[in-house]
Amino acid sequence: MQDNQRCKGCSANVHMPSEDIRKMVDEIVNSNEFSVVSEKAYEERLSECTNCEYLQYDTTCLQCGCIVQVRGLLKDKDCPHPKGSRWYKKLLE
């Protein structure tokens, strides 16, 4: 495996198959343990992430190391952009 495919912080493989991400998202949605945003807010959050310079591999936020498809779903999480959240407060509802 090439070095540029590993996480800089933990040396784990940073490429996650989309099916694995989908499974994580489904587990969160189907769980009673997490508070999630509405589908519309989720789509808008992911749209902001897609257009962000800190998105790598279409999955990973370089500011926090999170999988954006998971972080964007969680109501208690916010965008860690260094210039301020790219997610608007109205999207938290």
Secondary structure, DSSP 8 states (H G I E B T S, - for coil): --GGGB-TTT--B----HHHHHHHHHHHHT-SS--B--HHHHHHHHHHHHT-TTEETTTEETTT--BHHHHTTBTT-----TTS-SS-GGGG-
